């Protein structure tokens, strides 16, 4: 399973949690992780990169390269 799929699966499981202590522990772990990693990999987009991404999104939308939210949720449900 790729990283993006794993993250979506994690979020879905997180949303099912009813235990406040478990949520607090996960929040603390995320906060700690954000402090120690990732900062060196984060670089803002240039205006040119941003505009290219917008153009690509518009192009994908116009050519029908979209996934409806209900279809995506149905696909995600199959992962569990």
C-alpha positions, 0 to 999 in steps of 0.5 A: 500500500502506498503512503497516500493510501496508508494516510487515508486509511489512518485518517478513517480509523482515527475518525472512528475513535471514541476514546479521548485519551487515544486521540490525545496520545495521537495528537501528541505524537503528531505534534512531536513528529512535526517538530522533529521532521519535515521542516527540511522538506517543505518548500513553498511553491513558486507562483509559476508552479502554483499556476501550473498546478491550477492549469492542470487541475482545470484541464483535468476537470474539463477532460473528465479526469475526476473522481466523485467523492462517493466513488472515492469513499466507496474505493477507500472502504474496500481497503479495510 
